[in-house]
Amino acid sequence: MLVCVDDLDGDGRWVVTAEFLGEIPAGATAIGALWADTNFTISGDGSDINIDAASANPGYTSAIFGAPSITNGSTAQFVGLQPGGGLGAPDASNPLSVVEFDYAGNPAALGFELTSQNTALFVGNPLEPFGTILTYLDVNGDAGSLSFDVVIKIPAPASAALLGLGGLATARRRR
């Protein structure tokens, strides 16, 4: 799995996305949930980090488990749980947008860590009617049967400046 933390346009509004890049387990035909349990912590340089609860993938809000638990501050935590196929069938061509957050601190200090249990659910195997559950991390935070990479994408200063100038030009044209 590839977890991408990206400030697309350099404005301090970041998005967390995930893509499953591995092989679907034998017997399964689809990904029921990329993360059935999604637990992560975002850290930075001490500046406030604010996860936007309204931007959380709706698959994490269920009648059984409620909405994700979100804690904001100098570190921010997201704990989401969803039972089964509510997240669709993400694959490498269809990354799953998990949540957006605001962070105006030093981008080079930004960190992202999967914590606690993080599992994937694969469906379609008739021998496993409740799905095949495999872990990225177990409840102790130890490596599971699936691997993951975290990539934090920071716009280059020149790119951010160009985007800012483009925004000024657009604003100027509207007047």
KENUPA-430363 format. One record per residue: x, y, z of N, C-alpha, C in turn. Coordinates in steps of 0.1 Angstrom, whole numbers, padded with zeros to 4 digits, always signed. Layout:
N
XYZXYZXYZ
...
***
This chain:
175
+0008-0012+0000+0000+0000+0000+0009+0012+0000
+0005+0022-0007+0012+0035-0008+0003+0045-0001
+0008+0051+0010+0001+0062+0017+0008+0075+0012
+0000+0084+0007+0005+0097+0002+0000+0108+0010
+0008+0117+0015+0004+0129+0022+0009+0140+0013
+0000+0148+0008+0003+0157-0003-0003+0171-0001
+0005+0181-0002+0000+0195-0003+0000+0199-0017
-0011+0196-0024-0012+0197-0039-0008+0210-0044
-0012+0221-0038-0009+0234-0044-0001+0243-0034
+0004+0238-0024+0013+0245-0015+0006+0255-0006
-0007+0253-0004-0015+0263+0004-0016+0259+0019
-0009+0248+0023-0011+0243+0037-0023+0234+0039
-0030+0231+0029-0042+0222+0030-0037+0209+0024
-0035+0198+0032-0029+0186+0029-0040+0175+0027
-0037+0165+0019-0047+0154+0018-0039+0141+0020
-0046+0131+0027-0040+0118+0029-0048+0109+0020
-0041+0102+0011-0047+0092+0002-0039+0079+0004
-0046+0068-0001-0040+0055+0000-0043+0047-0013
-0033+0039-0017-0035+0031-0029-0030+0017-0025
-0038+0007-0029-0033-0007-0027-0026-0011-0040
-0013-0015-0038-0005-0018-0049-0001-0033-0050
-0005-0041-0040-0001-0055-0040-0010-0064-0047
-0007-0077-0045-0016-0087-0051-0028-0090-0042
-0039-0092-0048-0051-0096-0041-0049-0110-0037
-0052-0114-0024-0049-0128-0020-0057-0138-0028
-0051-0150-0029-0057-0161-0037-0071-0164-0032
-0080-0165-0042-0094-0168-0039-0102-0155-0038
-0097-0144-0034-0104-0132-0033-0105-0125-0047
-0116-0117-0049-0117-0111-0063-0117-0096-0062
-0118-0090-0050-0119-0076-0049-0114-0071-0035
-0111-0058-0035-0108-0052-0022-0121-0047-0016
-0124-0052-0004-0136-0048+0003-0134-0035+0010
-0122-0034+0016-0118-0021+0023-0103-0021+0023
-0098-0009+0019-0083-0008+0019-0078-0008+0034
-0085+0000+0042-0082-0001+0057-0096-0003+0063
-0097-0014+0070-0109-0016+0078-0108-0009+0091
-0096-0009+0097-0092-0001+0108-0082+0009+0103
-0084+0021+0105-0074+0031+0100-0070+0040+0112
-0057+0038+0116-0052+0045+0127-0039+0052+0124
-0039+0065+0124-0026+0072+0121-0024+0084+0129
-0012+0088+0130-0008+0101+0137+0000+0109+0128
-0003+0122+0128+0004+0132+0120+0012+0141+0129
+0024+0143+0127+0032+0152+0135+0039+0163+0127
+0044+0173+0133+0051+0184+0126+0061+0191+0135
+0062+0204+0133+0072+0212+0140+0066+0218+0153
+0055+0214+0157+0048+0220+0169+0037+0229+0165
+0036+0233+0152+0024+0241+0148+0012+0232+0148
+0000+0239+0150-0012+0231+0150-0015+0224+0137
-0020+0212+0139-0025+0203+0128-0040+0201+0131
-0048+0204+0121-0062+0202+0122-0068+0193+0111
-0072+0181+0115-0078+0172+0106-0093+0177+0104
-0097+0178+0092-0110+0182+0088-0120+0170+0089
-0127+0169+0099-0136+0158+0101-0147+0157+0090
-0150+0168+0084-0160+0168+0073-0155+0162+0061
-0141+0162+0059-0135+0156+0047-0133+0141+0048
-0135+0135+0060-0132+0121+0061-0140+0113+0052
-0134+0102+0046-0141+0093+0037-0154+0088+0044
-0165+0090+0038-0178+0086+0044-0179+0071+0048
-0170+0063+0042-0170+0048+0046-0166+0046+0061
-0160+0056+0067-0156+0055+0081-0167+0059+0091
-0178+0064+0086-0189+0067+0095-0200+0056+0093
-0203+0049+0103-0213+0038+0102-0222+0039+0114
-0234+0032+0112-0243+0031+0123-0238+0023+0135
-0229+0014+0132-0223+0005+0143-0212+0013+0150
-0203+0019+0143-0191+0024+0150-0191+0039+0151
-0200+0046+0145-0201+0060+0145-0190+0067+0136
-0187+0079+0138-0178+0087+0130-0164+0084+0135
-0154+0087+0127-0140+0086+0131-0137+0094+0144
-0128+0090+0152-0123+0097+0163-0111+0106+0158
-0112+0119+0160-0101+0128+0156-0097+0136+0167
-0083+0137+0169-0077+0146+0179-0068+0155+0172
-0069+0168+0174-0061+0178+0168-0052+0185+0178
-0041+0192+0173-0032+0199+0181-0018+0199+0175
-0007+0199+0183+0006+0198+0177+0009+0185+0170
+0001+0175+0175+0001+0162+0167-0014+0159+0165
-0018+0152+0155-0032+0149+0152-0033+0134+0150
-0044+0129+0155-0047+0114+0153-0060+0112+0147
-0061+0102+0139-0073+0097+0132-0075+0083+0135
-0086+0079+0140-0090+0065+0143-0103+0063+0137
-0103+0055+0126-0116+0052+0119-0117+0037+0118
-0130+0032+0119-0133+0018+0118-0145+0016+0110
-0145+0007+0100-0157+0005+0092-0158-0010+0089
-0170-0015+0090-0172-0030+0089-0174-0034+0075
-0164-0038+0067-0166-0044+0054-0164-0035+0043
-0173-0036+0033-0170-0030+0020-0175-0016+0018
-0175-0008+0028-0180+0006+0027-0171+0015+0019
-0158+0011+0017-0149+0020+0010-0148+0018-0005
-0156+0008-0010-0155+0006-0024-0144-0004-0027
-0138-0003-0039-0128-0012-0044-0116-0004-0049
-0108+0002-0040-0097+0010-0045-0086+0002-0051
-0079+0007-0060-0068+0000-0066-0058+0011-0071
-0047+0007-0077-0037+0016-0081-0042+0028-0090
-0053+0025-0097-0058+0036-0106-0069+0044-0099
-0073+0040-0087-0084+0047-0079-0080+0049-0065
-0071+0058-0062-0066+0060-0048-0078+0064-0039
-0077+0059-0027-0088+0062-0017-0084+0075-0010
-0092+0085-0011-0090+0097-0003-0095+0095+0011
-0086+0096+0021-0090+0093+0035-0095+0106+0042
-0087+0116+0042-0090+0128+0050-0081+0140+0045
-0086+0152+0048-0077+0164+0046-0074+0170+0059
-0062+0177+0060-0059+0184+0072-0051+0197+0069
-0051+0206+0078-0044+0219+0077-0032+0219+0085
-0021+0224+0079-0008+0224+0087+0000+0236+0080
+0003+0246+0088+0010+0258+0082+0025+0258+0086
+0029+0247+0093+0043+0247+0098+0053+0243+0087
+0065+0240+0091+0075+0236+0082+0072+0223+0076
+0070+0222+0062+0067+0210+0056+0077+0199+0058
+0090+0203+0059+0101+0193+0060+0100+0185+0074
+0092+0191+0084+0091+0185+0097+0079+0176+0097
+0071+0176+0087+0058+0168+0087+0061+0153+0088
+0054+0146+0096+0056+0131+0097+0042+0124+0097
+0042+0112+0093+0030+0104+0092+0033+0090+0097
+0025+0085+0106+0028+0072+0111+0015+0064+0113
+0015+0052+0107+0004+0043+0110+0006+0038+0124
-0005+0037+0132-0004+0033+0146-0015+0022+0148
-0013+0014+0159-0023+0004+0163-0026-0005+0151
-0038-0011+0151-0041-0021+0141-0046-0014+0128
-0040-0018+0117-0045-0014+0104-0046-0026+0095
-0059-0028+0091-0061-0041+0083-0068-0038+0070
-0067-0047+0061-0073-0046+0048-0083-0058+0047
-0094-0057+0040-0104-0067+0039-0105-0070+0024
-0104-0083+0020-0105-0087+0006-0117-0096+0006
-0125-0094-0005-0138-0102-0006-0138-0110-0018
-0148-0119-0019-0150-0127-0031-0146-0142-0030
-0139-0145-0019-0135-0159-0017-0146-0167-0011
-0152-0177-0018-0163-0184-0012-0160-0192+0000
-0147-0195+0002-0143-0202+0014-0142-0193+0027
-0142-0180+0024-0142-0170+0035-0153-0160+0033
-0165-0163+0038-0177-0155+0035-0176-0141+0042
-0168-0140+0052-0167-0127+0059-0155-0119+0054
-0148-0124+0044-0137-0117+0038-0124-0122+0044
-0113-0120+0036-0100-0123+0040-0094-0110+0046
-0090-0111+0059-0085-0100+0066-0070-0101+0067
-0062-0091+0063-0048-0091+0064-0044-0078+0070
-0032-0078+0077-0029-0066+0085-0016-0059+0079
-0016-0046+0080-0004-0038+0078+0003-0036+0091
-0004-0034+0102+0002-0034+0115-0008-0041+0124
-0003-0049+0134-0012-0055+0143-0015-0046+0155
-0022-0051+0165-0026-0042+0176-0014-0038+0184
-0003-0044+0184+0009-0040+0191+0018-0031+0182
+0013-0028+0170+0021-0019+0161+0032-0026+0154
+0032-0040+0154+0042-0048+0147+0038-0050+0133
+0048-0052+0124+0045-0054+0110+0036-0066+0108
+0027-0064+0099+0018-0075+0096+0022-0082+0083
+0012-0089+0077+0014-0096+0064+0014-0088+0052
+0010-0075+0053+0010-0066+0041+0020-0055+0044
+0027-0050+0034+0036-0039+0036+0030-0026+0031
+0036-0015+0035+0031-0002+0031+0043+0008+0031
+0042+0018+0022+0051+0029+0021+0044+0042+0024
+0050+0051+0030+0045+0065+0032+0053+0075+0024
+0047+0083+0016+0054+0093+0008+0047+0106+0012
+0056+0116+0016+0051+0130+0019+0056+0138+0008
+0046+0144+0000+0050+0152-0012+0049+0167-0008
+0060+0173-0009+0061+0188-0006+0063+0195-0019
+0055+0205-0022+0058+0213-0035+0071+0220-0034
+0079+0220-0044+0091+0227-0045+0088+0242-0043
+0097+0250-0037+0095+0264-0035+0092+0271-0048
+0099+0268-0058+0096+0274-0071+0082+0271-0076
+0078+0258-0074+0064+0254-0079+0054+0262-0070
+0056+0263-0057+0047+0270-0049+0046+0284-0053
+0057+0291-0056+0057+0305-0060+0049+0306-0073
+0052+0297-0083+0044+0298-0095+0029+0296-0093
+0026+0287-0084+0011+0285-0081+0006+0298-0075
+0013+0304-0066+0009+0316-0060+0007+0328-0070
+0017+0329-0079+0016+0339-0090+0004+0336-0099
+0001+0324-0102-0010+0320-0110-0023+0324-0103
-0024+0322-0090-0035+0326-0082-0037+0341-0082
-0026+0349-0081-0027+0363-0082-0032+0368-0096
-0027+0361-0106-0031+0365-0120-0046+0362-0121
-0051+0351-0116-0065+0347-0117-0073+0357-0110
-0069+0361-0097-0076+0371-0089-0077+0384-0096
-0066+0388-0103-0065+0401-0109-0074+0402-0121
-0075+0390-0129-0084+0390-0140-0099+0391-0136
-0102+0386-0125-0116+0387-0120-0121+0401-0117
-0112+0409-0114-0116+0423-0109-0120+0432-0120
***
